[in-house]
């Protein structure tokens, strides 16, 4: 693919996965790190460089043997990279050494981003004195974050100053470090976006994901993030805008806060592959590691290669952390090997409590399925996974507002009576158009066979959904406050040729459910039998009423 050799500063798990990605493209790699580092283990035929990526002589040795230099960790000797860039213009270094140098200092990183109009928490440099930290308490209020400007990762180097009482403890915990303070961000979720910056400065991004931290270490990643589509779009835009302000090619991990008021603030950026992007190995056509290699080598990257593999792909990444006793984490690993849709990635490390030993990617057609399989891996009842497979919804009941629920619930009760797996949710054609599009386009692939859509007023929901899926759509006109549902009925029956939508009488979700069951019965005999039994029971019900009416007379019948 490319005859040039890539030198990687750092040989941990990120370097290991970069090597894997490069190997698939026939690109040679050399690693600078300690002997037998994880990345070196899987490319043992190459004479790597043993040493520290902060040692100038070792960095220079690696540079002398490669055509392109990149990093798998930002804590490298950026000064020597800056020198090399001047001394050897033919040597390509990605990201740019100045970018690495800037990002290494988290305070300068924040100042840079804020100066470029990127929304981020207010930050100030502080002295390592109690007086200085008390002044910050007066300025920002409590709590606030005290952070090390350099050499901080996985929560190390951060301290939450909850009150003035914590100041002395914070100084002891972060002693001998350059510090800065950050105004507290009252977040509801932590988000992350992996952004690829190409050589021409253009950017592409993966979906925004939700990260869950345990003891300041990333524990779980949900892809895509469990957020509104509009928030997803804003998060990606903010991440791409931020990465565009830096120089050099490669992938950048952008961490963000979603605040209580819906605002998104950028937390920090890593100029390399990131833990929050590991899910891409199994859930996307192009992993974050391959995207990084392609970007620094100037190879093309398809925009849809960074999307989830299919419209219904959901994923959860679980970090495998070292247990309190040696190799205790292997129990989770073993369970993952028997879990459908789960893929185990181990890093070749010696076990140590809390150490990142590997990760598990779980990929399924819905987040609920992913969560069920996650529970199995974490030790829950193994029967849960197969149970959820059997209970995939065959019918979807959707409505534009919860005010339609009393009408639609009647149909849900019919489906429940027949034992038809179904789901009920709110999908508004006007207020949540992205959600409607996603629901309609994913429904068939998720195993759905019919959609029942209730709507009042203009009744756009049934028609718009029918335009985006080949599944049968049954509209239920819902009686409104002004035109008694006639407007909805007329809207549904006036669908243009080529986009059929069935309809039932106003508020008649019962018939909608029965029609959905008839659709199923056409190819699922068990529902045909249940329908026959249902109609026989309704016949007996009518005959029973007739018998009583004839026996006691209409006046007594009415009185009862």
C-alpha angles and dihedrals in degrees: 000000000000129000094209120104122231120216116206121203102215131029105209126118093296090054090046092056091044089055091051091052093046092049091057087057093047090246117147119229136195123197132211111201142092119316113279093014112167094259093051093052094070096044100041095146091073123083099236128188116261115211145065125313087222092058110098095209093050091048090050091050091054091046091054091060103045141059099214129034125202139160137236091189129034096219093089131122097279093174093064089047089055089051092048091051089058096040098044110031089172090064111090115215120191129223094025113264090238089055092051091047092050095047092048088070103061093195093053088045089057093046090050093050095045089049089056092053096259114148108241136148114282109261136189134184114245139194121240092252134107090233091057093048092048089054089054089052089055091047101043102020123224136335103037133157122252111198140181111243093216142027094023125138140146090022093305108134095031127108129180108222101205096174142347088275089068095056099090091045091050092053091050092049093050099034119154092017129115105246142201132181127229129200112248114263111210095214129178096194138013112228133189135192127192110218126193115211112198127207093263091056096254118135136216126185140204120225118288111260134199118237126203117202127206117189088348092302122112105256105168137014122198115203118225099024115249093246139110117283091243090056090047090055094047092049093053092046092051092048094049092046091052096047091048088066092066131072133241134037131279141077124308128198111219118196119198143178123230104209129213091254092053095257118136121220125189111237104185145320132233115203093216143044111314139210091244090062100055091099088070091075091073104015103049134053090237120035122220088250095054090044089055092050092047092048096050091044094048093243119151121266122199113224092224089051088077094052123092109279096254134008089258098046114125125173142188122198116205119194114223105221126191112266126230089258124048114281092353089134090067091082090069089045092054092050090051090058090063096043119099114241094013123123123191122215117186124189105211094245131146108252119258130163111273094003119136101250098168143309139248123220117205116194125184143144095265138023089241090060090048091052091048091053090045089056090052092051091049091054107273123139108302090215091070093076096055090042093058090048089059093047100055106143115257094185128042120205111198133172137180096236141011087245086075093056098092088058096043094044089070089063090046090056090053091051090048090050089055093045093243113157107235143157132218124207145145118257117169119200091205107031099037106027094154091052090049091051092049093047094049097045094046099043099088094044089051090059098259115152104184137015123210110200122190120196141158131204112018090003094215094153099077093045097045092048091048089053090058102044139045091217120109110267121202116197122211112199107218119211110248134202096260116024100029093239096297090115090055092048093050091047093054096046091050096064112141121257113279096032105079121191120179117218139195133199120295111289091357101135088150092070091043090057093046091050090051089052090050088055089054092045090060090074104011109065094194090070091048088059092047091050091053090051091047095053092045088054092050089050091053089047092055093044090050092053091047091052092051092046092052092046101048102024131242097278095056090040091056093046090056 
